[in-house]
Amino acid sequence: MSSASRVIGVVGAGVMGSGIAQLFAAGGHRVLLVDARQGAAEAARQQIGQMLDKLAAKGVLADAGAAKARLSAVPRLEHLSGTDLVIEAIVEDLGAKQELLRDLEAIVGRRTVLASNTSSLSITSLATACRQPERMVGLHFFNPVPLMRLVEIVPGLRTAPDLVEDLSALVAGLGHTGVVVADRPGFLVNHIGRGYTGEALRIWGEAIAPPATIDAVLKDCLGFRMGPFELLDLTGLDVSAAVMRQVYDGYWQEPRFRPVPDIAARVAAGLHGRKTGAGFYAYPLTPAPAAPAPAATTAPIWIAPGPFADEVAALVRRLGGRVDTSAAPAGEAIALFAPLGSDCTTAAVAAGVDPARAVAIDALAGLDRHRVLMAPPGQDPAVLAGVAGLLGSDGVPVSRIGDGAGFIVQRVVAMMVLIACDAAQQRLATPAAIDGAATLGLGYPLGPFALATRLGAARIHQIAERLFAATGDARFRPSVWLSRRVALSMPIDLGDSSPCDLSSLAGH
């Protein structure tokens, strides 16, 4: 196989199959589309034709007529006998896909490549249905296929090595980016995506902050287009819950992937998101009324020593606050901490400061986009409100959350980076491929390794250590991949393929 014009068979004329057929037809390949449902392939062909016409009208496609001429709906699998590549995009069921693969092998030539668009099933397991498992590979596109320019190329344990290179060239010829990933639960995108939504769910589940606050903070501070709860509502919680369970069980209950218990109840209640009219939000969305801004405190602010002390002090002064420069807070002064990986209670007790006059702010991602404050339990709410009033007096959003180690940004970033580092350690993909999958397949503003570089890998490692110490939860244990690089003061190299090359062990 090469990027030259080929004959492509697509089995399944649903959303994914239709998108794949459109992509290949527009890319210069002859496409034969088949579906077991009578009339489904022809209906999809007509819909694809309309879409190609629209693309041509917008100047995106040079010749819609030629592309439509390359696309045919065929009634039976037997019409795929002369294909170079067949991509199945049928129901996500192992037995159904294996039965289809057995049928296809009896029809197509020995050199025809068989590919699955599965998003969750093991390619190695699918290939056990084939007499020639070496020609079986995963070719996982994302919806909508023509716009989402990432394709996961997933070789099974017996896939021929040269097949991966050929498919990478074929995908590149379509204007998409092929990322070669190991045949593991969730492949790459669904694997690394557990950090963003998974840790946000934990923060919500621990009653640290509500969904709207978590979404706003992550969008403002890190530049995500959608917050994790907005994303879950868009995808459908029923779909996301199944992926959570599949990845968690597939990795033998790895703590980093542990789902939140409340998810099952929400799925059972039909709170799936936009498609059911209610999820973490009610649809159509109605903006919440803006709460009145609290009055700014007039008490002096004592800034606790730490890596962000100068930035916090400069902010307080810029907003007209009085900074207490004493060695320890005196009198009516409010102590303001900027901890990494710990909570306000721990910071205040460690500093010997009265927790009733202590407030913490998250400074990791900067202080000019969204300011997140927390205070110890039992504190007079007026203390926290007064600091919020001062720090929000320039119009920058301020959120007040429950006292929880790592705030919101620190916890979510740490989990994203830890999962990515584990994936690199396990040779699931290279760091560059992991970052590419995050930006292209998940729409993240930065990949986890680029984010760690921007915020400081040593700081992320420190946050993980402190979260692990504070909670005792194994999901926060530092990654050995990251620990080694921090210990050696090594920058994160996106081309790093350590540990050693395991290709020589294939098949053993």
C-alpha positions as CSV (number, residue, x, y, z in Angstrom):
1,M,0.0,0.0,0.0
2,S,1.1,3.6,-0.7
3,S,-0.4,7.0,-0.8
4,A,-1.2,6.5,-4.6
5,S,-4.8,6.0,-5.6
6,R,-6.2,2.8,-4.2
7,V,-9.5,0.9,-3.9
8,I,-10.9,1.3,-0.4
9,G,-13.7,-0.7,1.0
10,V,-15.7,0.7,4.0
11,V,-18.1,-1.5,5.9
12,G,-20.6,0.4,7.9
13,A,-22.4,3.5,6.6
14,G,-23.0,5.2,10.0
15,V,-21.5,8.5,11.0
16,M,-18.0,7.1,11.2
17,G,-18.1,5.0,8.1
18,S,-19.6,7.8,6.1
19,G,-16.9,10.2,7.3
20,I,-14.2,7.7,6.4
21,A,-15.7,7.2,2.9
22,Q,-16.0,10.9,2.3
23,L,-12.3,11.5,3.3
24,F,-10.9,8.8,1.0
25,A,-13.1,9.8,-1.9
26,A,-12.1,13.4,-1.6
27,G,-8.5,12.3,-1.2
28,G,-8.4,10.7,-4.7
29,H,-9.3,7.1,-3.9
30,R,-12.0,4.9,-5.2
31,V,-14.4,3.9,-2.4
32,L,-16.9,1.1,-2.1
33,L,-19.3,1.6,0.8
34,V,-21.4,-1.3,2.1
35,D,-23.8,-1.7,5.0
36,A,-25.9,-4.6,6.1
37,R,-29.0,-2.4,6.4
38,Q,-30.9,-2.3,3.1
39,G,-30.5,1.1,1.5
40,A,-28.2,2.5,4.2
41,A,-25.1,2.7,1.9
42,E,-27.0,4.4,-0.9
43,A,-28.5,7.0,1.5
44,A,-25.0,7.6,2.9
45,R,-23.6,8.0,-0.6
46,Q,-26.2,10.7,-1.4
47,Q,-25.5,12.5,1.9
48,I,-21.8,12.4,1.3
49,G,-22.4,13.8,-2.2
50,Q,-24.3,16.8,-0.8
51,M,-21.4,17.4,1.7
52,L,-18.9,17.3,-1.1
53,D,-20.9,19.8,-3.1
54,K,-20.9,22.2,-0.1
55,L,-17.2,21.8,0.3
56,A,-16.6,22.6,-3.3
57,A,-18.9,25.7,-3.0
58,K,-16.7,26.9,-0.2
59,G,-13.6,26.4,-2.2
60,V,-12.4,23.6,0.2
61,L,-12.7,20.9,-2.5
62,A,-11.5,21.4,-6.1
63,D,-13.8,19.0,-7.9
64,A,-16.8,17.6,-6.2
65,G,-18.0,15.8,-9.3
66,A,-14.8,13.7,-9.5
67,A,-14.9,12.9,-5.8
68,K,-18.6,11.7,-6.1
69,A,-17.7,9.6,-9.1
70,R,-15.1,7.8,-7.0
71,L,-17.7,6.8,-4.4
72,S,-20.0,3.9,-4.9
73,A,-22.6,2.2,-2.7
74,V,-22.5,-1.6,-3.1
75,P,-25.1,-4.1,-1.7
76,R,-22.8,-7.0,-0.6
77,L,-19.4,-7.7,0.9
78,E,-18.6,-9.7,-2.3
79,H,-18.2,-6.4,-4.1
80,L,-15.1,-5.8,-2.0
81,S,-13.1,-8.6,-3.6
82,G,-10.8,-6.3,-5.5
83,T,-10.0,-3.8,-2.8
84,D,-6.6,-2.8,-1.5
85,L,-7.8,-1.9,2.0
86,V,-11.1,-2.6,3.8
87,I,-11.9,-0.5,6.9
88,E,-14.7,-1.8,9.1
89,A,-16.8,0.7,11.1
90,I,-19.6,-1.4,12.4
91,V,-21.0,-1.8,15.9
92,E,-18.4,-1.8,18.8
93,D,-18.8,-5.5,19.5
94,L,-15.9,-7.9,19.5
95,G,-17.9,-10.9,18.2
96,A,-19.6,-9.0,15.5
97,K,-16.3,-7.5,14.2
98,Q,-14.6,-10.9,14.3
99,E,-17.4,-12.5,12.3
100,L,-17.1,-9.7,9.7
101,L,-13.3,-10.2,9.5
102,R,-13.8,-13.9,8.9
103,D,-16.3,-13.2,6.1
104,L,-14.0,-10.6,4.5
105,E,-11.0,-12.9,4.5
106,A,-13.0,-15.4,2.5
107,I,-13.7,-12.7,-0.1
108,V,-10.7,-10.4,-0.5
109,G,-7.2,-11.1,-1.9
110,R,-4.3,-12.2,0.2
111,R,-2.7,-8.8,0.0
112,T,-5.7,-6.8,1.0
113,V,-5.2,-5.0,4.3
114,L,-8.0,-5.3,6.9
115,A,-8.4,-2.4,9.3
116,S,-10.7,-1.7,12.2
117,N,-12.0,1.7,13.2
118,T,-12.6,0.4,16.8
119,S,-12.0,2.9,19.5
120,S,-11.7,0.5,22.3
121,L,-11.3,-3.2,21.3
122,S,-7.9,-4.9,21.2
123,I,-6.6,-5.2,17.7
124,T,-4.7,-8.4,18.7
125,S,-8.0,-9.9,19.9
126,L,-9.7,-8.9,16.7
127,A,-6.9,-10.4,14.6
128,T,-7.4,-13.9,16.2
129,A,-10.3,-14.3,13.9
130,C,-8.0,-13.9,10.8
131,R,-6.1,-16.6,9.1
132,Q,-3.5,-13.9,8.2
133,P,-3.4,-11.8,11.4
134,E,-0.3,-10.0,10.0
135,R,-2.6,-8.0,7.7
136,M,-4.9,-6.8,10.5
137,V,-4.4,-3.3,11.9
138,G,-6.3,-0.6,13.8
139,L,-7.1,2.6,11.9
140,H,-9.0,4.7,14.4
141,F,-10.4,8.0,13.0
142,F,-12.2,10.6,15.1
143,N,-15.6,12.2,14.6
144,P,-16.1,14.3,12.5
145,V,-13.6,12.4,10.3
146,P,-12.9,15.1,7.6
147,L,-12.2,17.7,10.3
148,M,-10.5,15.7,13.1
149,R,-7.1,15.3,11.5
150,L,-5.7,12.6,13.7
151,V,-5.7,8.9,13.0
152,E,-4.5,6.3,15.5
153,I,-2.6,3.6,13.7
154,V,-2.6,0.6,16.0
155,P,-0.6,-2.6,15.2
156,G,-1.5,-5.8,16.9
157,L,1.1,-8.1,18.2
158,R,1.2,-10.0,14.9
159,T,0.7,-7.0,12.5
160,A,3.4,-6.8,9.8
161,P,5.8,-3.9,10.6
162,D,5.9,-2.6,7.1
163,L,2.1,-2.2,7.1
164,V,2.3,0.6,9.7
165,E,4.7,2.6,7.6
166,D,2.5,2.2,4.5
167,L,-0.6,3.2,6.4
168,S,1.1,6.3,7.8
169,A,1.9,7.4,4.3
170,L,-1.6,6.7,3.2
171,V,-3.1,8.8,6.0
172,A,-0.6,11.6,5.4
173,G,-1.8,11.7,1.8
174,L,-5.3,12.5,3.1
175,G,-4.0,15.5,5.0
176,H,-4.3,13.8,8.3
177,T,-1.7,12.9,10.9
178,G,-1.1,9.3,11.7
179,V,0.1,8.5,15.3
180,V,1.4,5.0,15.8
181,V,0.3,3.7,19.2
182,A,0.5,0.4,21.1
183,D,-2.5,-1.9,21.3
184,R,-3.5,-1.0,24.8
185,P,-6.9,-0.3,26.4
186,G,-8.1,3.1,25.1
187,F,-5.2,3.2,22.7
188,L,-3.7,6.7,23.1
189,V,-6.3,9.5,22.9
190,N,-8.9,7.8,25.1
191,H,-6.1,6.8,27.5
192,I,-4.5,10.2,28.0
193,G,-7.9,11.9,28.0
194,R,-8.6,10.4,31.4
195,G,-6.4,13.0,33.1
196,Y,-8.4,16.1,32.2
197,T,-12.0,14.8,32.8
198,G,-11.0,12.1,35.4
199,E,-9.4,14.5,37.9
200,A,-12.0,17.1,37.3
201,L,-14.6,14.5,38.3
202,R,-12.6,13.7,41.4
203,I,-12.5,17.4,42.5
204,W,-16.3,17.6,41.9
205,G,-16.9,14.3,43.7
206,E,-14.9,15.5,46.8
207,A,-17.2,18.7,46.9
208,I,-14.1,21.0,46.4
209,A,-15.9,22.9,43.6
210,P,-19.0,22.7,41.3
211,P,-18.7,21.8,37.6
212,A,-19.2,25.4,36.4
213,T,-16.3,26.7,38.6
214,I,-14.0,23.9,37.5
215,D,-14.8,24.5,33.8
216,A,-14.3,28.2,34.1
217,V,-11.0,27.9,35.9
218,L,-9.5,25.4,33.5
219,K,-10.7,27.3,30.4
220,D,-9.4,30.7,31.7
221,C,-6.1,29.5,33.3
222,L,-5.0,26.9,30.8
223,G,-6.8,27.9,27.6
224,F,-9.0,24.9,27.1
225,R,-11.9,25.5,24.6
226,M,-14.2,23.4,26.7
227,G,-14.3,22.6,30.3
228,P,-14.2,18.9,31.4
229,F,-17.9,18.9,32.3
230,E,-19.0,20.7,29.2
231,L,-17.0,18.1,27.3
232,L,-18.6,15.2,29.1
233,D,-22.1,16.6,28.4
234,L,-21.2,17.0,24.7
235,T,-19.8,13.5,24.4
236,G,-22.5,11.9,26.4
237,L,-21.9,10.6,29.9
238,D,-23.1,7.2,29.0
239,V,-20.4,7.0,26.3
240,S,-17.7,8.5,28.5
241,A,-18.6,6.2,31.4
242,A,-18.1,3.1,29.3
243,V,-14.7,4.3,28.2
244,M,-13.8,5.1,31.8
245,R,-14.7,1.6,32.8
246,Q,-13.0,0.0,29.8
247,V,-9.7,1.8,30.5
248,Y,-9.9,1.2,34.3
249,D,-10.5,-2.5,33.9
250,G,-8.1,-2.9,31.0
251,Y,-5.3,-1.6,33.1
252,W,-6.3,-3.9,36.0
253,Q,-7.8,-1.2,38.2
254,E,-4.9,1.3,37.9
255,P,-5.7,4.0,40.5
256,R,-5.1,6.9,38.0
257,F,-8.1,5.7,36.0
258,R,-10.5,5.0,38.9
259,P,-13.9,6.4,38.0
260,V,-16.0,8.4,40.4
261,P,-18.8,6.3,42.1
262,D,-21.5,8.9,41.3
263,I,-21.1,8.4,37.5
264,A,-23.0,5.1,37.4
265,A,-26.0,6.7,39.2
266,R,-26.0,9.7,36.8
267,V,-26.0,7.4,33.8
268,A,-28.8,5.3,35.3
269,A,-30.8,8.5,35.9
270,G,-30.5,9.4,32.2
271,L,-28.3,12.5,32.9
272,H,-26.2,11.9,29.8
273,G,-25.7,15.5,28.8
274,R,-26.9,17.5,25.8
275,K,-28.6,14.6,24.0
276,T,-30.9,14.0,27.0
277,G,-31.4,17.7,27.9
278,A,-29.6,17.5,31.2
279,G,-26.2,16.3,32.4
280,F,-23.9,18.3,34.6
281,Y,-25.8,21.3,33.1
282,A,-29.4,21.8,32.1
283,Y,-30.1,22.4,28.4
284,P,-30.7,24.8,26.8
285,L,-28.2,26.6,28.9
286,T,-29.3,29.7,30.8
287,P,-26.5,31.9,32.2
288,A,-26.4,32.1,36.0
289,P,-27.0,35.6,37.4
290,A,-23.8,37.3,38.4
291,A,-23.2,37.4,42.1
292,P,-22.5,40.8,43.6
293,A,-18.8,41.5,44.1
294,P,-17.8,41.4,47.8
295,A,-16.2,44.4,49.4
296,A,-12.4,44.4,49.4
297,T,-10.7,43.9,52.7
298,T,-8.8,46.8,54.2
299,A,-6.7,44.5,56.4
300,P,-3.0,44.3,55.7
301,I,-2.0,41.2,53.7
302,W,1.0,39.1,54.8
303,I,2.5,37.1,52.0
304,A,4.0,33.7,52.9
305,P,7.5,33.0,51.7
306,G,7.6,30.7,48.6
307,P,8.3,30.6,44.9
308,F,5.3,32.8,44.0
309,A,5.7,35.3,46.9
310,D,7.0,38.2,44.8
311,E,4.2,37.8,42.2
312,V,1.5,37.6,44.8
313,A,2.9,40.7,46.6
314,A,3.1,42.7,43.4
315,L,-0.5,41.8,42.6
316,V,-1.8,42.9,46.1
317,R,0.1,46.2,45.8
318,R,-1.2,46.8,42.2
319,L,-4.8,46.3,43.4
320,G,-4.3,48.8,46.3
321,G,-3.9,46.4,49.1
322,R,-1.5,46.9,52.0
323,V,1.3,44.4,52.2
324,D,2.5,43.4,55.7
325,T,6.3,42.9,55.4
326,S,6.8,41.6,58.9
327,A,8.4,38.3,59.5
328,A,5.1,36.9,60.6
329,P,1.5,38.3,60.3
330,A,0.6,40.6,63.1
331,G,-2.7,41.9,64.5
332,E,-5.5,42.0,61.9
333,A,-3.2,40.9,59.0
334,I,-4.5,38.2,56.7
335,A,-1.9,35.6,55.7
336,L,-1.9,34.8,52.0
337,F,-0.3,31.5,50.9
338,A,0.5,30.2,47.4
339,P,1.2,26.5,48.1
340,L,2.1,23.8,45.6
341,G,0.3,20.5,46.1
342,S,-1.1,21.3,49.5
343,D,-4.1,23.0,51.0
344,C,-4.6,26.1,53.1
345,T,-4.9,24.2,56.3
346,T,-1.6,22.5,55.9
347,A,0.2,25.6,54.8
348,A,-1.1,27.7,57.7
349,V,-0.3,25.0,60.3
350,A,3.2,24.5,58.9
351,A,3.9,28.2,59.1
352,G,2.5,28.6,62.6
353,V,-0.2,31.0,61.4
354,D,-3.7,31.3,62.8
355,P,-5.9,29.4,60.2
356,A,-8.8,31.7,60.9
357,R,-6.8,34.5,59.2
358,A,-5.3,32.4,56.4
359,V,-6.2,32.3,52.7
360,A,-4.5,30.4,49.8
361,I,-4.3,31.3,46.2
362,D,-3.2,29.2,43.2
363,A,-0.4,30.9,41.3
364,L,0.9,28.0,39.2
365,A,-0.8,29.1,35.9
366,G,-0.4,32.8,36.5
367,L,-2.5,35.4,38.3
368,D,-4.0,37.5,35.6
369,R,-6.6,35.2,34.0
370,H,-8.6,33.6,36.9
371,R,-7.8,33.7,40.6
372,V,-8.7,30.7,42.7
373,L,-8.9,31.1,46.5
374,M,-9.5,28.7,49.4
375,A,-9.5,28.9,53.2
376,P,-9.5,26.4,56.0
377,P,-12.8,24.9,57.2
378,G,-14.5,26.8,60.0
379,Q,-13.1,30.2,59.0
380,D,-15.2,33.3,59.1
381,P,-16.5,33.6,55.5
382,A,-16.0,37.3,55.7
383,V,-12.2,36.9,55.7
384,L,-12.2,34.9,52.4
385,A,-14.8,37.2,50.9
386,G,-12.7,40.3,51.7
387,V,-9.6,38.9,50.0
388,A,-11.8,37.8,47.0
389,G,-13.1,41.4,46.9
390,L,-9.6,42.8,46.8
391,L,-8.2,40.4,44.3
392,G,-11.2,40.7,42.0
393,S,-11.3,44.5,42.0
394,D,-9.6,44.8,38.6
395,G,-12.3,42.6,36.9
396,V,-10.3,39.4,36.8
397,P,-12.6,36.4,37.8
398,V,-12.2,35.1,41.3
399,S,-13.5,31.7,42.4
400,R,-13.7,30.5,46.0
401,I,-13.4,26.7,46.4
402,G,-13.2,24.3,49.3
403,D,-9.9,23.6,51.0
404,G,-8.3,20.9,48.9
405,A,-4.7,20.0,48.2
406,G,-3.7,21.2,44.8
407,F,-6.6,23.5,44.1
408,I,-8.0,22.7,40.6
409,V,-5.3,23.6,38.0
410,Q,-2.5,21.9,40.0
411,R,-4.4,18.6,40.4
412,V,-5.7,18.4,36.8
413,V,-2.3,19.3,35.3
414,A,-0.5,16.9,37.6
415,M,-2.8,14.0,36.6
416,M,-2.6,14.8,32.9
417,V,1.2,14.8,33.1
418,L,1.5,11.7,35.2
419,I,-0.7,9.7,32.9
420,A,1.3,11.0,29.9
421,C,4.6,10.1,31.6
422,D,3.3,6.6,32.3
423,A,2.3,6.2,28.7
424,A,5.8,7.3,27.6
425,Q,7.4,4.9,30.1
426,Q,5.3,2.0,28.8
427,R,6.1,2.9,25.1
428,L,2.5,3.5,24.3
429,A,3.8,6.3,22.1
430,T,6.6,8.8,22.0
431,P,6.2,12.1,24.0
432,A,5.8,14.0,20.7
433,A,3.1,11.6,19.6
434,I,1.3,11.9,22.9
435,D,1.3,15.7,22.7
436,G,0.2,15.5,19.1
437,A,-2.7,13.2,20.0
438,A,-3.7,15.6,22.8
439,T,-3.8,18.7,20.6
440,L,-5.2,17.1,17.4
441,G,-7.4,14.4,18.9
442,L,-8.6,16.1,22.1
443,G,-8.3,19.7,21.1
444,Y,-6.1,20.6,24.0
445,P,-4.3,23.9,23.8
446,L,-1.0,22.2,24.7
447,G,0.0,18.6,25.1
448,P,0.8,17.3,28.6
449,F,4.6,17.4,28.0
450,A,4.5,20.9,26.6
451,L,2.3,22.0,29.5
452,A,4.8,20.5,32.0
453,T,7.6,22.3,30.2
454,R,5.7,25.6,30.4
455,L,4.7,25.3,34.1
456,G,7.9,23.6,35.2
457,A,8.4,19.8,35.2
458,A,10.1,20.0,38.7
459,R,7.0,21.9,40.0
460,I,4.6,19.3,38.6
461,H,6.7,16.5,40.2
462,Q,6.6,18.4,43.5
463,I,2.9,18.8,43.3
464,A,2.5,15.0,42.7
465,E,4.7,14.2,45.7
466,R,2.7,16.5,48.0
467,L,-0.6,15.3,46.7
468,F,0.5,11.7,47.3
469,A,1.7,12.5,50.8
470,A,-1.5,14.5,51.6
471,T,-4.0,12.0,50.4
472,G,-2.2,8.6,50.4
473,D,-4.0,7.9,47.1
474,A,-1.8,5.9,44.7
475,R,-3.2,7.7,41.7
476,F,-1.0,10.7,42.7
477,R,2.3,8.6,43.0
478,P,5.0,10.3,41.0
479,S,5.8,8.8,37.7
480,V,9.3,7.1,37.6
481,W,9.7,8.5,34.0
482,L,9.3,12.1,35.3
483,S,11.2,11.4,38.6
484,R,14.3,10.4,36.7
485,R,14.3,13.4,34.4
486,V,13.7,15.8,37.3
487,A,16.5,14.2,39.3
488,L,18.9,14.6,36.4
489,S,17.7,18.2,35.6
490,M,16.8,17.0,32.1
491,P,14.4,18.9,30.0
492,I,11.5,16.9,28.6
493,D,12.6,15.8,25.1
494,L,9.5,15.2,22.8
495,G,11.6,12.9,20.7
496,D,12.6,10.8,23.7
497,S,11.8,7.1,23.1
498,S,13.3,5.8,26.4
499,P,13.4,3.1,27.8
500,C,15.3,0.9,25.4
501,D,14.0,-0.1,22.0
502,L,11.9,-3.2,22.5
503,S,11.3,-3.9,18.8
504,S,13.7,-6.8,18.8
505,L,11.5,-8.5,21.4
506,A,8.4,-8.5,19.1
507,G,6.8,-11.9,19.0
508,H,8.7,-13.2,22.1
